[in-house]
Amino acid sequence: MNSVAQDPGNYKGQAGFDSSVAYSYGHGPVSNPEVAPDSLPLETAPTQTLRFINQQFDSTDNTNSIIQQLRRTPHWRYWFVASLIAVDVAVMSVSLMVSFLIKPLSLKTIENYIPAFYFGLIQCLIWLFSLLICGTYHRHVMSEGYGLYTKIFNAALLDMVITSCLVYMLNISLPRTTAIIVPVIAGVLEVLARWMARRALHQYRQQGKCKYDAIIVGSQAGIDNMLNTLETSDASGYTPIAVCPIALDPNSPHGDIIATPYHQPDSDTNSQIKTIPNKGMQDCPHVHVVAFNSHFPRTAERLGAQIVIVTDVITRDNQIMHALSLAVESLGIELGLSISVADLSSHRIDLDYSGIQPILIASLPQYSSLTRFVKRTMDIIGSFLALIVFTPFIILPAAIAIKLEDHGPAFYKQIRIGRNGKPFHCYKLRSMFVNADRFDAQLAEVAGKKYGALFKVENDPRITKVGRFIRKYSIDEFPQFFNVLKGDMSLVGPRPQQEYEVADYGTLYSTRLLVRPGITGPWQISGRSDLSQEEAERLDVSYIQQWSVTGDLAILAKTIMAVLRHTGSY
């Protein structure tokens, strides 16, 4: 990483801007407006109005801003997107061939109107267009899980609609196999292809590759937490190249921001450019400490940052946040906010101007009556079909095996807490010896684990031989399709838990009781018992905020893979 400019005279003067004074907001003049100031007492620090004017450095490239932004985009992203497009074309081509194999007459029908090659080309373009419109190429979703799969299912539906409209407008007798089945096949294959692409991307990121350079802005604690998160997360898509420590001005009642020193062990206080070790990032062994001042956006640009992440201190209703977002985004740099899962970002935001005072309205469209009706309909149809298929071939054979092993009851019911805190009997195939749940507290004490929500012990001695097998493949949970049919549960949702577990819920986590518990959910497809309690709670609350019908379909599809891999199942 090249060092930043160190001469305050490198800044061009403009009308209304004194180039001889470069303030680190609230700390007075510093010798280098790009680097963090030395430790100065906050109570004596002068306050200077902060203006992000994006004044250019003398050495700033005057190339067109669009070209500059294209140059700053990491080369790996161009290759990754190009490979995705190639795979997407291959997916649609394979889907067409499969449909023609299923119904050969459809190919002859198509050739009566248009050559097969051109028809395939048009279908590929429609498929790419649908994926683009649904956001599957956006860099923030390329590495996501079921959020990406939701967009793929939406793309399949959009492809189906566009194809049907073209067929109607051009009066083409296109077989239903091609108009409907092809997008369905393409959607399934696309989920598999993107899953493989995500795994490849995550593997590269574990090696410190295929990441975006980020500058972290916030308090000392906020910066440290973010650096630790980025270092420990294998799938993190950001490499911190600089930090910018800030704090609220104690002398200002308006939420003004001042730059602060960044305290670090073994730091050289006489050095103009401070660096901190960054053990987890191979491509950027040290992280610069830069000042929060009028030149901050240009400094971020000079360092080659693709995103500025604000961890705390600056609130979203702060004027500085508004100005900072405009300043960095005008240079082609994204602004990110580190937020808790309990945030309005997933809500639909509307403004009500019916009165003198505008009111900001936050709503979750997925909780409308129509969407709830669709979800319940899916639950009834899905559970009914599952019982027809699984009862004679899986549930009954497993029940017989359980009965033969210890002659105890094959089925097991336990009181769980459902929607709105209402208790219900949850059905399962018995996987432990009779009355094993009476020893939960004692087992937790022996294992040294907390007896509460998400309590589970690996190699539980109470599990029978048959029970270990049916747990491995989640067969013990198949009777819960009866609970779904009754309305106690849903196919997808947070796991149903016992009363003593619910008693430990915090304010935020208790929101899981606002929806029906599910047979599967984000917890099951993301590691199950291998997840920490904090990670599992975050997944549950995030699902409650962002669930959708297509998202549920994506989770159901991923559940099959999770069960076959039986990761975290014990």
C-alpha positions as a Python dict, from the first residue, in 0.01 Angstrom:
ca = {
    (1, 'M'): (0, 0, 0),
    (2, 'N'): (154, 332, -103),
    (3, 'S'): (190, 592, 167),
    (4, 'V'): (-45, 888, 149),
    (5, 'A'): (55, 1245, 72),
    (6, 'Q'): (224, 1419, 364),
    (7, 'D'): (238, 1783, 254),
    (8, 'P'): (-62, 2002, 340),
    (9, 'G'): (34, 2219, 46),
    (10, 'N'): (-72, 1936, -185),
    (11, 'Y'): (-434, 2049, -158),
    (12, 'K'): (-560, 2290, -421),
    (13, 'G'): (-719, 2605, -282),
    (14, 'Q'): (-1067, 2711, -388),
    (15, 'A'): (-1288, 3004, -304),
    (16, 'G'): (-1409, 2971, 53),
    (17, 'F'): (-1149, 2705, 142),
    (18, 'D'): (-827, 2781, 329),
    (19, 'S'): (-573, 2530, 200),
    (20, 'S'): (-329, 2620, 476),
    (21, 'V'): (-560, 2485, 745),
    (22, 'A'): (-656, 2121, 728),
    (23, 'Y'): (-862, 2039, 1035),
    (24, 'S'): (-910, 1696, 1181),
    (25, 'Y'): (-1259, 1785, 1293),
    (26, 'G'): (-1244, 1918, 1648),
    (27, 'H'): (-867, 1888, 1685),
    (28, 'G'): (-734, 2195, 1506),
    (29, 'P'): (-467, 2193, 1234),
    (30, 'V'): (-259, 1884, 1181),
    (31, 'S'): (55, 1842, 973),
    (32, 'N'): (-110, 1588, 748),
    (33, 'P'): (-487, 1595, 693),
    (34, 'E'): (-485, 1233, 574),
    (35, 'V'): (-340, 1071, 885),
    (36, 'A'): (-475, 1047, 1237),
    (37, 'P'): (-383, 1328, 1477),
    (38, 'D'): (-163, 1271, 1777),
    (39, 'S'): (-332, 1247, 2116),
    (40, 'L'): (-491, 1582, 2197),
    (41, 'P'): (-712, 1662, 2500),
    (42, 'L'): (-1072, 1668, 2386),
    (43, 'E'): (-1170, 1937, 2634),
    (44, 'T'): (-929, 2187, 2473),
    (45, 'A'): (-990, 2085, 2113),
    (46, 'P'): (-1134, 2364, 1897),
    (47, 'T'): (-1441, 2290, 1692),
    (48, 'Q'): (-1431, 2347, 1317),
    (49, 'T'): (-1731, 2320, 1084),
    (50, 'L'): (-1688, 2004, 881),
    (51, 'R'): (-1738, 2036, 506),
    (52, 'F'): (-1690, 1743, 271),
    (53, 'I'): (-1603, 1940, -43),
    (54, 'N'): (-1401, 1657, -198),
    (55, 'Q'): (-1111, 1891, -272),
    (56, 'Q'): (-869, 1712, -504),
    (57, 'F'): (-508, 1645, -419),
    (58, 'D'): (-248, 1783, -658),
    (59, 'S'): (-159, 1426, -754),
    (60, 'T'): (-519, 1321, -811),
    (61, 'D'): (-581, 1156, -1147),
    (62, 'N'): (-806, 1377, -1361),
    (63, 'T'): (-937, 1081, -1561),
    (64, 'N'): (-1313, 1056, -1609),
    (65, 'S'): (-1479, 956, -1280),
    (66, 'I'): (-1658, 658, -1435),
    (67, 'I'): (-1330, 524, -1570),
    (68, 'Q'): (-1166, 582, -1232),
    (69, 'Q'): (-1439, 382, -1062),
    (70, 'L'): (-1401, 98, -1313),
    (71, 'R'): (-1028, 98, -1244),
    (72, 'R'): (-1086, 80, -867),
    (73, 'T'): (-1316, -220, -901),
    (74, 'P'): (-1109, -531, -820),
    (75, 'H'): (-1020, -734, -1127),
    (76, 'W'): (-1138, -1055, -964),
    (77, 'R'): (-1497, -926, -965),
    (78, 'Y'): (-1500, -890, -1344),
    (79, 'W'): (-1376, -1247, -1381),
    (80, 'F'): (-1622, -1377, -1122),
    (81, 'V'): (-1923, -1209, -1283),
    (82, 'A'): (-1809, -1325, -1629),
    (83, 'S'): (-1785, -1683, -1503),
    (84, 'L'): (-2134, -1652, -1350),
    (85, 'I'): (-2275, -1535, -1682),
    (86, 'A'): (-2111, -1827, -1861),
    (87, 'V'): (-2254, -2070, -1606),
    (88, 'D'): (-2599, -1910, -1633),
    (89, 'V'): (-2597, -1952, -2011),
    (90, 'A'): (-2495, -2315, -1966),
    (91, 'V'): (-2777, -2366, -1713),
    (92, 'M'): (-3042, -2242, -1956),
    (93, 'S'): (-2891, -2444, -2241),
    (94, 'V'): (-2902, -2763, -2034),
    (95, 'S'): (-3258, -2686, -1925),
    (96, 'L'): (-3368, -2652, -2288),
    (97, 'M'): (-3202, -2980, -2382),
    (98, 'V'): (-3368, -3158, -2090),
    (99, 'S'): (-3709, -3022, -2193),
    (100, 'F'): (-3653, -3136, -2551),
    (101, 'L'): (-3558, -3483, -2426),
    (102, 'I'): (-3875, -3494, -2218),
    (103, 'K'): (-4091, -3388, -2513),
    (104, 'P'): (-3910, -3417, -2851),
    (105, 'L'): (-4213, -3285, -3042),
    (106, 'S'): (-4164, -2945, -2878),
    (107, 'L'): (-3837, -2898, -3068),
    (108, 'K'): (-4009, -2963, -3402),
    (109, 'T'): (-4288, -2720, -3310),
    (110, 'I'): (-4036, -2446, -3230),
    (111, 'E'): (-3846, -2497, -3555),
    (112, 'N'): (-4167, -2424, -3746),
    (113, 'Y'): (-4139, -2063, -3624),
    (114, 'I'): (-3770, -2002, -3556),
    (115, 'P'): (-3442, -2196, -3583),
    (116, 'A'): (-3361, -2380, -3264),
    (117, 'F'): (-3028, -2197, -3222),
    (118, 'Y'): (-3190, -1853, -3225),
    (119, 'F'): (-3466, -1972, -2994),
    (120, 'G'): (-3204, -2096, -2747),
    (121, 'L'): (-3017, -1765, -2775),
    (122, 'I'): (-3334, -1571, -2698),
    (123, 'Q'): (-3409, -1793, -2399),
    (124, 'C'): (-3056, -1742, -2266),
    (125, 'L'): (-3092, -1364, -2300),
    (126, 'I'): (-3428, -1370, -2120),
    (127, 'W'): (-3274, -1581, -1845),
    (128, 'L'): (-2977, -1346, -1802),
    (129, 'F'): (-3212, -1047, -1803),
    (130, 'S'): (-3432, -1207, -1535),
    (131, 'L'): (-3131, -1286, -1315),
    (132, 'L'): (-3006, -929, -1358),
    (133, 'I'): (-3341, -767, -1276),
    (134, 'C'): (-3380, -984, -965),
    (135, 'G'): (-3038, -876, -839),
    (136, 'T'): (-2843, -1201, -852),
    (137, 'Y'): (-2536, -1025, -994),
    (138, 'H'): (-2524, -759, -725),
    (139, 'R'): (-2205, -791, -524),
    (140, 'H'): (-2390, -785, -193),
    (141, 'V'): (-2588, -1099, -272),
    (142, 'M'): (-2338, -1305, -472),
    (143, 'S'): (-2198, -1455, -150),
    (144, 'E'): (-2528, -1477, 42),
    (145, 'G'): (-2714, -1795, 127),
    (146, 'Y'): (-3087, -1839, 97),
    (147, 'G'): (-3128, -1467, 20),
    (148, 'L'): (-2957, -1532, -314),
    (149, 'Y'): (-3165, -1844, -375),
    (150, 'T'): (-3480, -1641, -320),
    (151, 'K'): (-3375, -1409, -599),
    (152, 'I'): (-3307, -1707, -826),
    (153, 'F'): (-3660, -1840, -771),
    (154, 'N'): (-3793, -1491, -846),
    (155, 'A'): (-3587, -1489, -1165),
    (156, 'A'): (-3739, -1824, -1269),
    (157, 'L'): (-4088, -1682, -1219),
    (158, 'L'): (-3998, -1367, -1413),
    (159, 'D'): (-3852, -1575, -1695),
    (160, 'M'): (-4174, -1774, -1710),
    (161, 'V'): (-4383, -1455, -1728),
    (162, 'I'): (-4167, -1292, -1997),
    (163, 'T'): (-4163, -1606, -2212),
    (164, 'S'): (-4539, -1647, -2182),
    (165, 'C'): (-4598, -1282, -2277),
    (166, 'L'): (-4374, -1310, -2584),
    (167, 'V'): (-4547, -1630, -2692),
    (168, 'Y'): (-4886, -1460, -2659),
    (169, 'M'): (-4785, -1139, -2838),
    (170, 'L'): (-4615, -1324, -3127),
    (171, 'N'): (-4894, -1584, -3144),
    (172, 'I'): (-4651, -1875, -3125),
    (173, 'S'): (-4781, -2221, -3038),
    (174, 'L'): (-4503, -2286, -2791),
    (175, 'P'): (-4546, -2608, -2589),
    (176, 'R'): (-4619, -2559, -2220),
    (177, 'T'): (-4318, -2781, -2151),
    (178, 'T'): (-4089, -2511, -2282),
    (179, 'A'): (-4273, -2209, -2141),
    (180, 'I'): (-4315, -2344, -1788),
    (181, 'I'): (-4091, -2644, -1726),
    (182, 'V'): (-3772, -2488, -1867),
    (183, 'P'): (-3762, -2197, -1616),
    (184, 'V'): (-3835, -2442, -1333),
    (185, 'I'): (-3547, -2669, -1436),
    (186, 'A'): (-3324, -2365, -1484),
    (187, 'G'): (-3410, -2239, -1135),
    (188, 'V'): (-3317, -2569, -973),
    (189, 'L'): (-2992, -2599, -1169),
    (190, 'E'): (-2909, -2234, -1101),
    (191, 'V'): (-2940, -2286, -725),
    (192, 'L'): (-2693, -2573, -749),
    (193, 'A'): (-2456, -2373, -971),
    (194, 'R'): (-2462, -2065, -746),
    (195, 'W'): (-2410, -2285, -440),
    (196, 'M'): (-2091, -2418, -598),
    (197, 'A'): (-1985, -2065, -697),
    (198, 'R'): (-2043, -1945, -339),
    (199, 'R'): (-1832, -2227, -200),
    (200, 'A'): (-1551, -2140, -441),
    (201, 'L'): (-1575, -1771, -348),
    (202, 'H'): (-1567, -1850, 24),
    (203, 'Q'): (-1263, -2072, -22),
    (204, 'Y'): (-1080, -1789, -195),
    (205, 'R'): (-1182, -1549, 81),
    (206, 'Q'): (-1046, -1784, 345),
    (207, 'Q'): (-713, -1734, 170),
    (208, 'G'): (-751, -1355, 187),
    (209, 'K'): (-845, -1321, -181),
    (210, 'C'): (-1152, -1189, -364),
    (211, 'K'): (-1232, -917, -112),
    (212, 'Y'): (-1320, -548, -116),
    (213, 'D'): (-1096, -291, 53),
    (214, 'A'): (-1274, -116, 339),
    (215, 'I'): (-1212, 175, 575),
    (216, 'I'): (-1365, 132, 921),
    (217, 'V'): (-1501, 445, 1091),
    (218, 'G'): (-1617, 448, 1453),
    (219, 'S'): (-1515, 444, 1816),
    (220, 'Q'): (-1214, 251, 1941),
    (221, 'A'): (-1439, -33, 2060),
    (222, 'G'): (-1649, -31, 1744),
    (223, 'I'): (-1343, -46, 1521),
    (224, 'D'): (-1187, -325, 1726),
    (225, 'N'): (-1508, -530, 1715),
    (226, 'M'): (-1539, -486, 1339),
    (227, 'L'): (-1173, -577, 1279),
    (228, 'N'): (-1218, -887, 1494),
    (229, 'T'): (-1536, -982, 1308),
    (230, 'L'): (-1375, -942, 967),
    (231, 'E'): (-1070, -1139, 1078),
    (232, 'T'): (-1259, -1432, 1228),
    (233, 'S'): (-1532, -1461, 962),
    (234, 'D'): (-1428, -1700, 686),
    (235, 'A'): (-1689, -1561, 449),
    (236, 'S'): (-1611, -1194, 515),
    (237, 'G'): (-1593, -1002, 189),
    (238, 'Y'): (-1396, -704, 320),
    (239, 'T'): (-1029, -636, 385),
    (240, 'P'): (-976, -344, 627),
    (241, 'I'): (-710, -117, 480),
    (242, 'A'): (-760, 176, 718),
    (243, 'V'): (-940, 278, 1035),
    (244, 'C'): (-1073, 621, 1124),
    (245, 'P'): (-1138, 668, 1499),
    (246, 'I'): (-1404, 923, 1596),
    (247, 'A'): (-1615, 1025, 1896),
    (248, 'L'): (-1904, 1255, 1977),
    (249, 'D'): (-1799, 1610, 2062),
    (250, 'P'): (-1869, 1648, 2438),
    (251, 'N'): (-1894, 2026, 2394),
    (252, 'S'): (-2155, 2014, 2121),
    (253, 'P'): (-2530, 1959, 2176),
    (254, 'H'): (-2585, 1885, 1807),
    (255, 'G'): (-2416, 1547, 1776),
    (256, 'D'): (-2098, 1686, 1618),
    (257, 'I'): (-1813, 1445, 1555),
    (258, 'I'): (-1446, 1484, 1650),
    (259, 'A'): (-1145, 1280, 1545),
    (260, 'T'): (-972, 1084, 1819),
    (261, 'P'): (-643, 897, 1850),
    (262, 'Y'): (-637, 523, 1794),
    (263, 'H'): (-470, 357, 2091),
    (264, 'Q'): (-276, 47, 2002),
    (265, 'P'): (1, -156, 2162),
    (266, 'D'): (359, -82, 2053),
    (267, 'S'): (252, 214, 1840),
    (268, 'D'): (506, 476, 1738),
    (269, 'T'): (358, 805, 1859),
    (270, 'N'): (611, 1006, 1656),
    (271, 'S'): (512, 847, 1327),
    (272, 'Q'): (283, 1048, 1100),
    (273, 'I'): (131, 734, 952),
    (274, 'K'): (29, 481, 1211),
    (275, 'T'): (-40, 118, 1127),
    (276, 'I'): (-188, -167, 1323),
    (277, 'P'): (-126, -538, 1265),
    (278, 'N'): (-386, -717, 1058),
    (279, 'K'): (-311, -1086, 1103),
    (280, 'G'): (-602, -1222, 907),
    (281, 'M'): (-542, -1032, 584),
    (282, 'Q'): (-257, -1160, 372),
    (283, 'D'): (-290, -899, 97),
    (284, 'C'): (-281, -604, 339),
    (285, 'P'): (-51, -680, 633),
    (286, 'H'): (-105, -339, 797),
    (287, 'V'): (-398, -104, 836),
    (288, 'H'): (-354, 273, 814),
    (289, 'V'): (-505, 507, 1071),
    (290, 'V'): (-650, 811, 894),
    (291, 'A'): (-810, 1130, 1021),
    (292, 'F'): (-1177, 1219, 1001),
    (293, 'N'): (-1172, 1560, 835),
    (294, 'S'): (-1289, 1744, 525),
    (295, 'H'): (-1048, 1541, 312),
    (296, 'F'): (-1162, 1202, 438),
    (297, 'P'): (-1353, 1102, 119),
    (298, 'R'): (-1053, 1186, -100),
    (299, 'T'): (-826, 997, 138),
    (300, 'A'): (-1051, 693, 105),
    (301, 'E'): (-1033, 729, -272),
    (302, 'R'): (-653, 761, -262),
    (303, 'L'): (-621, 446, -53),
    (304, 'G'): (-832, 257, -307),
    (305, 'A'): (-1125, 179, -76),
    (306, 'Q'): (-1442, 37, -228),
    (307, 'I'): (-1649, 88, 87),
    (308, 'V'): (-1650, 295, 406),
    (309, 'I'): (-1807, 108, 700),
    (310, 'V'): (-1939, 315, 992),
    (311, 'T'): (-1957, 98, 1304),
    (312, 'D'): (-2106, 339, 1557),
    (313, 'V'): (-2096, 698, 1694),
    (314, 'I'): (-2259, 854, 1384),
    (315, 'T'): (-2630, 786, 1387),
    (316, 'R'): (-2840, 759, 1071),
    (317, 'D'): (-3030, 1080, 1150),
    (318, 'N'): (-2709, 1278, 1200),
    (319, 'Q'): (-2640, 1551, 941),
    (320, 'I'): (-2280, 1432, 918),
    (321, 'M'): (-2401, 1087, 813),
    (322, 'H'): (-2605, 1240, 532),
    (323, 'A'): (-2314, 1454, 418),
    (324, 'L'): (-2065, 1167, 445),
    (325, 'S'): (-2285, 935, 239),
    (326, 'L'): (-2313, 1192, -40),
    (327, 'A'): (-1941, 1271, -29),
    (328, 'V'): (-1814, 914, -53),
    (329, 'E'): (-2081, 788, -293),
    (330, 'S'): (-2013, 1078, -530),
    (331, 'L'): (-1662, 933, -563),
    (332, 'G'): (-1798, 586, -642),
    (333, 'I'): (-1732, 453, -290),
    (334, 'E'): (-2009, 274, -101),
    (335, 'L'): (-2110, 363, 252),
    (336, 'G'): (-2198, 75, 485),
    (337, 'L'): (-2349, 86, 833),
    (338, 'S'): (-2289, -180, 1095),
    (339, 'I'): (-2635, -243, 1239),
    (340, 'S'): (-2795, -490, 1478),
    (341, 'V'): (-3042, -745, 1345),
    (342, 'A'): (-3323, -547, 1503),
    (343, 'D'): (-3316, -268, 1249),
    (344, 'L'): (-3571, -112, 1015),
    (345, 'S'): (-3353, -181, 711),
    (346, 'S'): (-3564, -482, 614),
    (347, 'H'): (-3890, -286, 646),
    (348, 'R'): (-4072, -102, 373),
    (349, 'I'): (-4038, 267, 460),
    (350, 'D'): (-4313, 514, 368),
    (351, 'L'): (-4378, 876, 463),
    (352, 'D'): (-4723, 983, 576),
    (353, 'Y'): (-4782, 1350, 488),
    (354, 'S'): (-5145, 1356, 603),
    (355, 'G'): (-5064, 1587, 892),
    (356, 'I'): (-4839, 1884, 959),
    (357, 'Q'): (-4567, 1658, 1091),
    (358, 'P'): (-4462, 1386, 841),
    (359, 'I'): (-4461, 1041, 998),
    (360, 'L'): (-4217, 771, 892),
    (361, 'I'): (-4407, 443, 849),
    (362, 'A'): (-4218, 113, 875),
    (363, 'S'): (-4392, -204, 764),
    (364, 'L'): (-4306, -561, 675),
    (365, 'P'): (-4505, -646, 360),
    (366, 'Q'): (-4459, -1019, 413),
    (367, 'Y'): (-4693, -1002, 713),
    (368, 'S'): (-4991, -899, 504),
    (369, 'S'): (-5303, -1117, 512),
    (370, 'L'): (-5248, -1236, 155),
    (371, 'T'): (-4890, -1348, 217),
    (372, 'R'): (-4988, -1523, 538),
    (373, 'F'): (-5264, -1704, 349),
    (374, 'V'): (-5016, -1818, 83),
    (375, 'K'): (-4774, -1942, 349),
    (376, 'R'): (-5046, -2135, 531),
    (377, 'T'): (-5166, -2287, 204),
    (378, 'M'): (-4811, -2400, 131),
    (379, 'D'): (-4792, -2554, 478),
    (380, 'I'): (-5114, -2752, 435),
    (381, 'I'): (-5031, -2881, 87),
    (382, 'G'): (-4666, -2951, 170),
    (383, 'S'): (-4731, -3134, 497),
    (384, 'F'): (-5014, -3338, 344),
    (385, 'L'): (-4798, -3455, 55),
    (386, 'A'): (-4504, -3523, 288),
    (387, 'L'): (-4717, -3745, 512),
    (388, 'I'): (-4845, -3941, 212),
    (389, 'V'): (-4491, -4003, 87),
    (390, 'F'): (-4297, -4046, 413),
    (391, 'T'): (-4543, -4232, 637),
    (392, 'P'): (-4531, -4575, 468),
    (393, 'F'): (-4166, -4561, 360),
    (394, 'I'): (-3986, -4379, 643),
    (395, 'I'): (-4198, -4301, 950),
    (396, 'L'): (-4354, -4647, 999),
    (397, 'P'): (-4028, -4844, 939),
    (398, 'A'): (-3846, -4615, 1183),
    (399, 'A'): (-4124, -4658, 1441),
    (400, 'I'): (-4102, -5037, 1412),
    (401, 'A'): (-3723, -5025, 1458),
    (402, 'I'): (-3760, -4810, 1771),
    (403, 'K'): (-4021, -5045, 1915),
    (404, 'L'): (-3806, -5351, 1852),
    (405, 'E'): (-3496, -5198, 2011),
    (406, 'D'): (-3625, -5137, 2367),
    (407, 'H'): (-4000, -5212, 2342),
    (408, 'G'): (-4082, -4857, 2446),
    (409, 'P'): (-4324, -4622, 2268),
    (410, 'A'): (-4217, -4533, 1915),
    (411, 'F'): (-4363, -4185, 1917),
    (412, 'Y'): (-4289, -3912, 2162),
    (413, 'K'): (-4473, -3590, 2234),
    (414, 'Q'): (-4352, -3296, 2434),
    (415, 'I'): (-4505, -2962, 2522),
    (416, 'R'): (-4342, -2684, 2322),
    (417, 'I'): (-4417, -2313, 2303),
    (418, 'G'): (-4568, -2198, 1976),
    (419, 'R'): (-4692, -1879, 1820),
    (420, 'N'): (-4787, -1603, 2066),
    (421, 'G'): (-4658, -1818, 2353),
    (422, 'K'): (-4929, -2082, 2314),
    (423, 'P'): (-4820, -2432, 2425),
    (424, 'F'): (-4877, -2732, 2200),
    (425, 'H'): (-4780, -3099, 2180),
    (426, 'C'): (-4486, -3144, 1943),
    (427, 'Y'): (-4463, -3493, 1790),
    (428, 'K'): (-4136, -3677, 1727),
    (429, 'L'): (-4004, -4028, 1682),
    (430, 'R'): (-3840, -4125, 2010),
    (431, 'S'): (-3461, -4115, 1982),
    (432, 'M'): (-3371, -4140, 2353),
    (433, 'F'): (-3455, -4385, 2624),
    (434, 'V'): (-3791, -4336, 2797),
    (435, 'N'): (-3823, -4025, 3018),
    (436, 'A'): (-3480, -3901, 2915),
    (437, 'D'): (-3588, -3537, 2925),
    (438, 'R'): (-3604, -3552, 3305),
    (439, 'F'): (-3225, -3557, 3310),
    (440, 'D'): (-3166, -3243, 3099),
    (441, 'A'): (-3048, -3029, 3389),
    (442, 'Q'): (-2815, -3296, 3529),
    (443, 'L'): (-2663, -3363, 3187),
    (444, 'A'): (-2606, -2993, 3126),
    (445, 'E'): (-2426, -2966, 3460),
    (446, 'V'): (-2201, -3263, 3379),
    (447, 'A'): (-2127, -3135, 3028),
    (448, 'G'): (-2055, -2785, 3159),
    (449, 'K'): (-2316, -2627, 2933),
    (450, 'K'): (-2587, -2375, 3005),
    (451, 'Y'): (-2926, -2534, 3065),
    (452, 'G'): (-3145, -2311, 2852),
    (453, 'A'): (-3225, -2218, 2495),
    (454, 'L'): (-3046, -2426, 2229),
    (455, 'F'): (-2911, -2668, 2492),
    (456, 'K'): (-2774, -2977, 2321),
    (457, 'V'): (-2492, -3216, 2402),
    (458, 'E'): (-2279, -3397, 2148),
    (459, 'N'): (-2259, -3775, 2207),
    (460, 'D'): (-2556, -3761, 2443),
    (461, 'P'): (-2552, -4092, 2638),
    (462, 'R'): (-2933, -4100, 2647),
    (463, 'I'): (-2963, -4152, 2270),
    (464, 'T'): (-3040, -4505, 2154),
    (465, 'K'): (-2874, -4679, 1858),
    (466, 'V'): (-3178, -4632, 1635),
    (467, 'G'): (-3215, -4282, 1773),
    (468, 'R'): (-2862, -4188, 1667),
    (469, 'F'): (-2937, -4294, 1308),
    (470, 'I'): (-3272, -4116, 1279),
    (471, 'R'): (-3124, -3802, 1434),
    (472, 'K'): (-2837, -3806, 1187),
    (473, 'Y'): (-3083, -3771, 900),
    (474, 'S'): (-3351, -3576, 1095),
    (475, 'I'): (-3600, -3862, 1054),
    (476, 'D'): (-3708, -3814, 1417),
    (477, 'E'): (-3870, -3484, 1318),
    (478, 'F'): (-4088, -3623, 1037),
    (479, 'P'): (-4398, -3667, 1261),
    (480, 'Q'): (-4401, -3289, 1298),
    (481, 'F'): (-4571, -3273, 960),
    (482, 'F'): (-4882, -3360, 1167),
    (483, 'N'): (-4817, -3043, 1370),
    (484, 'V'): (-4794, -2843, 1049),
    (485, 'L'): (-5119, -2988, 919),
    (486, 'K'): (-5290, -2902, 1250),
    (487, 'G'): (-5161, -2544, 1241),
    (488, 'D'): (-4929, -2565, 1541),
    (489, 'M'): (-4622, -2531, 1324),
    (490, 'S'): (-4509, -2422, 978),
    (491, 'L'): (-4281, -2595, 730),
    (492, 'V'): (-4027, -2313, 774),
    (493, 'G'): (-3969, -2105, 1085),
    (494, 'P'): (-3774, -2091, 1413),
    (495, 'R'): (-3747, -2420, 1599),
    (496, 'P'): (-4013, -2485, 1869),
    (497, 'Q'): (-3861, -2473, 2215),
    (498, 'Q'): (-3957, -2571, 2566),
    (499, 'E'): (-4090, -2344, 2837),
    (500, 'Y'): (-3762, -2324, 3030),
    (501, 'E'): (-3585, -2222, 2709),
    (502, 'V'): (-3843, -1950, 2638),
    (503, 'A'): (-3790, -1818, 2991),
    (504, 'D'): (-3433, -1722, 2894),
    (505, 'Y'): (-3536, -1516, 2590),
    (506, 'G'): (-3427, -1155, 2577),
    (507, 'T'): (-3638, -872, 2440),
    (508, 'L'): (-3523, -918, 2083),
    (509, 'Y'): (-3512, -1296, 2072),
    (510, 'S'): (-3865, -1319, 2213),
    (511, 'T'): (-3991, -1192, 1875),
    (512, 'R'): (-3953, -1550, 1745),
    (513, 'L'): (-4280, -1619, 1930),
    (514, 'L'): (-4462, -1387, 1688),
    (515, 'V'): (-4456, -1653, 1416),
    (516, 'R'): (-4529, -2024, 1401),
    (517, 'P'): (-4227, -2243, 1476),
    (518, 'G'): (-4103, -2451, 1184),
    (519, 'I'): (-3971, -2796, 1104),
    (520, 'T'): (-3676, -2631, 930),
    (521, 'G'): (-3533, -2283, 915),
    (522, 'P'): (-3213, -2082, 880),
    (523, 'W'): (-3072, -2246, 1193),
    (524, 'Q'): (-3099, -2593, 1040),
    (525, 'I'): (-2933, -2501, 710),
    (526, 'S'): (-2649, -2299, 864),
    (527, 'G'): (-2482, -2546, 1097),
    (528, 'R'): (-2754, -2644, 1347),
    (529, 'S'): (-2594, -2745, 1679),
    (530, 'D'): (-2249, -2628, 1566),
    (531, 'L'): (-2369, -2266, 1583),
    (532, 'S'): (-2320, -2054, 1893),
    (533, 'Q'): (-2629, -1930, 2072),
    (534, 'E'): (-2563, -1575, 1951),
    (535, 'E'): (-2536, -1690, 1588),
    (536, 'A'): (-2852, -1901, 1612),
    (537, 'E'): (-3049, -1615, 1769),
    (538, 'R'): (-2932, -1375, 1499),
    (539, 'L'): (-3046, -1615, 1227),
    (540, 'D'): (-3389, -1662, 1385),
    (541, 'V'): (-3456, -1290, 1428),
    (542, 'S'): (-3326, -1215, 1079),
    (543, 'Y'): (-3565, -1474, 937),
    (544, 'I'): (-3860, -1319, 1120),
    (545, 'Q'): (-3777, -979, 971),
    (546, 'Q'): (-3705, -1090, 616),
    (547, 'W'): (-3902, -1408, 545),
    (548, 'S'): (-4076, -1446, 213),
    (549, 'V'): (-4252, -1724, 24),
    (550, 'T'): (-3964, -1768, -219),
    (551, 'G'): (-3723, -1753, 74),
    (552, 'D'): (-3909, -2041, 239),
    (553, 'L'): (-3880, -2241, -83),
    (554, 'A'): (-3505, -2175, -87),
    (555, 'I'): (-3470, -2289, 275),
    (556, 'L'): (-3665, -2608, 199),
    (557, 'A'): (-3431, -2679, -93),
    (558, 'K'): (-3121, -2617, 121),
    (559, 'T'): (-3261, -2834, 400),
    (560, 'I'): (-3229, -3139, 175),
    (561, 'M'): (-2855, -3070, 136),
    (562, 'A'): (-2814, -2997, 507),
    (563, 'V'): (-2982, -3329, 599),
    (564, 'L'): (-2767, -3526, 355),
    (565, 'R'): (-2451, -3364, 495),
    (566, 'H'): (-2592, -3397, 851),
    (567, 'T'): (-2368, -3111, 965),
    (568, 'G'): (-2424, -3025, 1331),
    (569, 'S'): (-2686, -3297, 1378),
    (570, 'Y'): (-2655, -3479, 1707),
}
